[in-house]
């Protein structure tokens, strides 16, 4: 079963993804192998993201934030 969750990226560990929901609640999901770099994590920490969940595990993580160039 697939679901999507949106919120702000609150943390990323070896096997977990933490997402802050609109209510302020932080949900922790198990994750499968994600093809993202450490740089991407630093750039998107605290930014809006969308997670694709498959059987309760994050299988894909995308940024919803706008990139600002200075």
BAROVO-95257 format. One line per field, with one value per residue (C-alpha): z, x, y; residue number from 1; residue in three letters. Coordinates in steps of 0.001 Angstrom, whole numbers. Layout:
BEGIN
c3 (Z:...)
c1 (X:...)
c2 (Y:...)
k (NUM:...)
r (ALA:...)
REM end
This chain:
BEGIN
c3 (0:-996:828:714:3636:3424:6065:6976:7059:10737:10602:8607:10109:8751:8960:9911:8501:10829:9364:11170:10229:9976:13482:14834:15586:14519:12921:12501:9619:8766:5459:2660:577:-642:-3488:-1851:-908:2425:738:-243:3388:4657:2035:2765:6562:7850:4316:2958:1580:316:1279:-626:1822:864:3649:6200:4940:3097:-415:-1962:-591:-2679:-1843:-2258:-1384:-3819:-4357:-3663:-5450:-4000)
c1 (0:1380:816:2319:3229:4201:5911:9288:12387:13320:15957:17482:19304:20625:17224:14753:13277:11727:9060:7453:3781:1682:375:3933:3982:7166:6543:9363:9228:11534:13286:14594:17649:17256:19308:20080:23363:24452:24553:20875:20010:21825:20167:16685:16742:13720:12352:9052:9371:7109:7673:6418:5610:5345:4147:5058:8641:9925:10946:11344:11923:11521:12005:9038:11087:12088:15823:17011:20133:22055)
c2 (0:3418:6704:10178:12415:16071:18144:19607:17432:17197:14470:11652:8694:5403:3759:6537:9737:12339:14638:17578:17666:20857:20218:20414:16694:14906:11506:9008:6543:3674:4136:2018:2922:6521:7950:11315:12950:14367:17796:17405:16612:19736:21943:20603:20227:22140:22597:21221:17683:14941:11303:8301:5517:1884:-423:2272:2756:5821:4782:8254:11750:14915:18582:20919:24004:26701:27154:30691:31887:34792)
k (1:2:3:4:5:6:7:8:9:10:11:12:13:14:15:16:17:18:19:20:21:22:23:24:25:26:27:28:29:30:31:32:33:34:35:36:37:38:39:40:41:42:43:44:45:46:47:48:49:50:51:52:53:54:55:56:57:58:59:60:61:62:63:64:65:66:67:68:69:70)
r (UNK:UNK:UNK:UNK:UNK:UNK:UNK:UNK:UNK:UNK:UNK:UNK:UNK:UNK:UNK:UNK:UNK:UNK:UNK:UNK:UNK:UNK:UNK:UNK:UNK:UNK:UNK:UNK:UNK:UNK:UNK:UNK:UNK:UNK:UNK:UNK:UNK:UNK:UNK:UNK:UNK:UNK:UNK:UNK:UNK:UNK:UNK:UNK:UNK:UNK:UNK:UNK:UNK:UNK:UNK:UNK:UNK:UNK:UNK:UNK:UNK:UNK:UNK:UNK:UNK:UNK:UNK:UNK:UNK:UNK)
REM end
